Amino acid sequence: MDFYLPIAEVSVNAPLLIALGAAVGFISGLFGIGGGFLMTPVLVFLGIPPAVAVASEANHVAASSTSSVISYTRRKAVDFRMGGVLAAGGAVGSLLGVEVFRWLRLLGQADLVVSLSYLIFLGVIGALMLWESLGSILRRRRGDAPKPRKDRRPPWLYGLPFKVRFPRSRLYISVIPPILLGVFVGILSAIMGVGGGFVMVPAMIYLLGMPGKVVIGTSLFQICFVSAFTTYMHAVTNESVDMVLAVILILGGVVGAQIGSQLGAKLKAEQMRILLATLVLVVAVKMTFDLVIEPSELYSLTWVRR
Amino acid sequence: MKTLATALSLLLALLAAPALSQEKVVAGLSQNRISITAQFNGEQILIYGAVKRNAPEPDGAPLKIIVTLQGPSLPVTVRRKVNTGGIWINRDRVDVDSAPTYYAVSTSAPIDQILTHTEDLRRRITIPTAIRSVGAPATVLDSAAFTEALIRLRTNEGLYRLSPYAVDIVEDTLFRANFDLPANLVEGNYRVRILLYRDKALVDEATETVFVRRVGLERWLANTAVQQAEFYGILSLLIAAFAGWAAAAVFRFIRR
């Protein structure tokens, strides 16, 4: 059953895309990441122009994350206050990031910077997280007591001004780190075209010291806003959101997200971290391969539409 | 003197292409309108016609026919990956002012048997002649490689085609050519050209137009996305929000 996509101007196989949308939605709900960095390359591979792929995928992420957030909210696993602060920072970061990206494109270095950013962030974060969660699991197996929560939080977190209470996260810390984190992730999102969850989740765990229970839900809350904002900006500025494509992806995505969030709430914190670390590392390794090994096709076309 | 002048002018008139010969092409299409619906999966067009003569067929060189179908042209950027410091990234770039989104050429015989290279350039018949104004920066020395890549990539996608022996000529009078259009079509006016050749000289030419348009929902979406972008953006978000809420509600219902 094939459908013609009016904005992409190509024809795609609907059941395949529904299944892919569901798979990525599942991963999204499970780990608290957007999943765009998984889906967008697949869409481009299927023949959809990159600009349309990025914009329509943002729409897909907005829907999947909404589905997950509702699910996590019912379990009181979303810190709205923290999410709000992060999203606010994210909005600012997004606007900054768009400027940075435009500047990079003028320099002709956008491709290089984006590829290297993916590699560095995915690789470093994946490796660190794998190290940490393996250590945690080994410690538990050996019967040692887990590190006390106080030790896991960086001390500087408590020294900064403008302290605010975040009851759901059981934190009383300055707003400055969350705002800065939000801005940073926002900049990355705009440059790399992703939701930033794979940076946000580890940062929440290790930098802010949030309890595992609220990390996924809060990350998805922030992603929901960022991706909705991105979708709207793409629709208005580039007219590149293909609604037929988005709806097909969303049909699978929201269902996959529900299943993923049910499962995600049941995972033990260390299990989730190790699985996410593995996923991130696998993607990082694949990207390294793609960058380092000579591609079978050196040339690519970008049509200037309208 | 006068006879020489008359003879010369007659000769010139005869040599001026297209030949004054009494052969004209009359053409028809199986359909001149293609509607791109939501489930559009490609379309076949039959281009046919006849050669009208008011004198017996000239002896000598056989009749050869070229039929082309050309879609709208757009600017395109061709990029090439270069190994920079160990990694392959897009470095070189060539901007093409205009290249067809679709171009199919069907002929009754191999094209080099039908026309000369000069004629090809003049009439812009083969695919490379339809690609215009390839602008390369000073850093790119082999812009021809980029044009070749453009043709190769599009041919692999089935959007550029050169099909010799795809035009059937019956008794030097009737001709027909089938075109198999793929699903990945761009909306616009597609130009049909039928060219009659004898002995590498053009005898007659005819053109037709096929109108390819999105219809129904596809048309509404494409237009709204451009003309009412804010509304379209908000609609996308509403769909996302509704779908997210609906899935959550359904699962909650199931789990109860």
Interface residues (C-beta under 8 A of the other chain):
Chain A: M1 D2 F3 Y4 P6 I7 E9 V10 S11 G47 N59 H60 A62 A63 S64 S65 T66 S67 S68 V69 I70 S71 R74 G108 D111 L112 S115 L116 A228 T231 Y232 H234 A235 V236 E239 V241 M243 V244 A246 V247 I250 L251 G253 V254 V255 A257 Q258 Q262 L291 V292 I293 E294 P295 E297 L298 Y299 S300 L301 T302 W303 V304 R305 R306
Chain B: I36 T37 A38 Q39 F40 N41 G42 L74 P75 V76 T77 V78 R79 R80 K81 N83 T84 G86 I87 W88 I89 N90 R93 T101 F146 A149 L150 R152 L153 R154 E157 A183 N184 L185 V186 E187 R214 E218 R219 L221 A222 A225 V226 A229 E230 Y232 G233 I234 L235 S236 L237 I239 A240 A241 A243 G244 W245 A246 A247 A248 F251 R252
